[in-house]
Amino acid sequence: MGLLSVIGMAHGWVRQRVQPGDAVVDATLGGGVDARFLAELVGPRGALIGFDVQEEALRRTRDRLEPLRAAGRLPARTSLLLRSHSELEAAVPAELRGRIAAVLFNLGYLPGSDTSLITMPQTTLPALQAALRVLRPGGILACVLYPGHPGGAEEADEVMGWASGLPAEAAQAAVYRMVQKPSAPYALGIEKKASPADPADSGSFH
Ligand SMILES: C[S@@+](CC[C@H](N)C(=O)[O-])C[C@H]1O[C@@H](n2cnc3c(N)ncnc32)[C@H](O)[C@@H]1O
């Protein structure tokens, strides 16, 4: 039977916490597989905000979402943005900040495209921090890391260093990894905790 794939685990973390009508973010649209998964979870009453820096990724995502749109099942608020995820907090409408149920990152490059255009720690880390700020308490940040391509291991190390330093009272972080192949992708899940002092917990993630 085999263990769950890394993407399957990341999706599973998200599925457990997202309800129809929720608002979610896809921080790296790429081919649109994750966006479609998120769109189906939140349904027509939900909100989906997606980011990518390549027009090709937005085109592929629109194509992938087309059957949902045609069936009237696309989230009513769907925004596919040609913007870096480092602008995530500013791009999320003010009324949804602190109310996002899940943010999904799938790092690396767009398969079948320019493989030198990769996610970079200088933008990935601010984006991850912003993602935790916009999540609601109990919301989930799921991130798939790719240490196997040039630059990927350095990015994964920086992300893991940041995640390891998160205050335990503000967030709980876990990793799902196939241990026999160190260069294989792995999943990092971070659940935002409720803070008695500030339920939106917006000040804890820098
Ligand atoms: C592995 S792909 C994402 C896969 C995608 N989620 C899917 O379901 O097919 C990584 C994507 O991150 C995008 N990317 C790179 N830097 C980015 C940035 N600063 N902000 C947003 N997206 C970025 C790339 O253009 C690429 O499309």
The ligand as an ORCA input file, in Angstrom:
! r2SCAN-3c Opt
* xyz 0 1
  C       6.533     23.682     -7.453
  S       5.713     25.003     -8.271
  C       4.157     25.026     -7.447
  C       3.289     23.831     -7.736
  C       1.815     24.121     -7.645
  N       1.354     24.496     -6.329
  C       0.942     23.052     -8.261
  O      -0.033     22.621     -7.654
  O       1.227     22.660     -9.398
  C       6.503     26.429     -7.564
  C       5.957     27.738     -8.107
  O       6.436     28.810     -7.281
  C       6.500     29.943     -8.094
  N       7.253     31.016     -7.443
  C       8.585     31.246     -7.435
  N       8.884     32.338     -6.717
  C       7.692     32.828     -6.261
  C       7.323     33.958     -5.475
  N       8.233     34.793     -4.980
  N       6.010     34.163     -5.207
  C       5.058     33.300     -5.683
  N       5.365     32.208     -6.444
  C       6.651     31.986     -6.718
  C       7.121     29.432     -9.386
  O       6.889     30.327    -10.445
  C       6.410     28.086     -9.534
  O       5.300     28.186    -10.391
*
